[in-house]
Amino acid sequence: MFDSILKIFRRKRLVKYASNAPTGFLPLSAISSVNVVIDVEEPGFDKLKDDILAWGKQVGLKINIYFFDFRKISKDELLLTSIQTTIMKKELDWLGMPDFSKIGNLLYEPSDLFISMVDNGDFPIEFLSKCTKARFKIGRYDFEGHAYDMVISGNPTEDLISDSRRIFAAIKDFLTKVR
């Protein structure tokens, strides 16, 4: 019963905040700002973050990285990321909506590219993906209603490089080929 009520309220929030900005494939030459969401629980997230920042510097893009950190953190443990750009589980409301003080820039400032490296269908990432005003959206999980212009998924392997890093490499490769 509670789940069905929760779905109704979540749908209403999505309708209220959903972006109506037109989206589609953009060539790398038309992209100047990129917002990326990374899950801190992803193996090798710090190397993925370094890959993304290095790519942005290499091609001259303004990169903003936001983090999902839903781990249980004890009082004596420190965050691995910046508190200003990290969305923590305790900051979600009863619907699962992130605190607007953390995601305001992500949602309201138009950007050219949004990349979600989060590989799950949880409501917080669905909300961000559907409500961001980016002109081109790439993600790893295909939400109902087609939140992304392109979805790239992969399988975990035993290689030294993490699955997320492999997927990001595929995204970079694809973006260089779009004309």
N, C-alpha and C positions, 0 to 999 in steps of 0.2 A: 504494500500500500504506500509506504513512504517513498519507495523508488519511483512509482508512477507520478506522485506529486512532485518529487524532485525533478523528474524529466520535464514536466509541464513548466515549472518555474525556470529551468535552464533554457528551454526553448524560447520562453518570453524574453529572457536576458539576451539570448543570441539575436533575436529579431530586433530588439531595441538597439543593440550596439553594433550589429553587423555592418561591415563596410560595403558601400555601394560603388566604390571606386572600380572602374574597369581594369581588368587584369589580363595578362597574356604574356607570351614569350617576348623577352627583350634581349637585344644583343649586348654584349659586355660593354661596348662603346656607349650605350645609352644608360648605363648604370653608374651612379656615383655614390649612393648610400645603401648599406646593407645592414639589416637587423637579423641576428642569428640567435636561436634559442638552443641551449645545450643542457642535457640532463647530467648532473654531477655524478649520478650513480653509474653512468656509462663507463665501462673500463677505458682507461686512457683518455679521459675527458680533457685533462690538462694538455696533452699532446695535440688533441683535436683543436683546442683553443689556440695553441701556438701555430698550428697549420693555418687556421682561418686568419689570424692576425698577420702572418707572414704573407699570405696570398693577397690580403687587402693592401698591404704596403707595396707589394710587388706590382700590382696593377693600378694602384692609386685610388683605392676606394675608402670611404669612411665606413668603418666597421663598428657596430654596437653589438656587444654580446650580452645576452641575458641568460641566467642560469636557473634551472629548477633543481632545488635541493630538498627532497622530501624525506631525507634520512632522519632518524631520531638522533639528535645531537645532545649530548650531556652538557651540563653547565660548564665544565672545565674544558670542553672541546672547542676549538676555534673553527670558524667557517673557512672553507677553502677558497672562497670567492668574495668579491666585493658585496657588502651588505646592501648597497644602493641598487645593484642589478641582479640580486639573487631573490628568487621567489621561494619562500619556504612554506612547508605544509601548514604551520601555525598561522600564516598570514592569509590563508584562504577563508572565505566566509562559508556559511553552511551549504551554499550551492556549489562550492568549489571554485568560486571566482577569485582571481588574484586581487590583491590590494592595488587600487588605482594609483597610489603614490609611486609604486614600483613600475607599473606598466603604462603610465600615461604617455610617455614619449614614444613608446613602441606602438601604441594604438592611434594616437592623434597626430603625430608628425608624419606626413607622407614620406615614404621611402621608395626606393626603386626595387629593392629585392628583399624578400623575407625568406629565410631558410630555417626550417625546424629540423633539428637533428634529434628530436625526441621521438622514439619509436614506440609510442603507445597511444591509445585512444582516450586517455583521461580528459575530463572536461576542461581543466585549465589550459591545456595545449589546444584543444578544439576551440575554445573561446578566443585565444590569441590569434590562431590561424584564420578564423573567420572574421575577426573584427579589425585586424591590422589593415592599414590603408596602402599597403605596398602594391606596386603595379605588376609585380611578378612574384609568385609564391611557389616555393619548392618545399616539399615535406617528405616524411618517411612513412606516414600512416594515412590511408585514404579514408577520410571522414565522409559520412553521409552528407550529400549536398555539395560535394566536390570543392573543398576549401582551397585546394592547391591547383596550380596550373600544371604541375609536374610532380609525380610521386616516384621516389626511388627507394627501393627496399633491398635488403641483402640478407645473407645468412651468416651467423657467427661461424668463424673458422678457427683453426688452430694456429694461424699465422701470427707473426709478431705484431703486425699492424692490426689495429682494432677494426671492427666492422664499420663503425662510424667514420673513421679516417678513410677507409676505402670508399665509402659512399660519398664523402666530401670530395675526394679526388675525382670521382666520377662526375660530380656536379661541376667542379672546376673545368674538367675536360669538355663537358657538354656546353658550358657557357662560352668557351672559346670558339665553339663550332656554330653557335647561333649567329645568323647574319640578318 
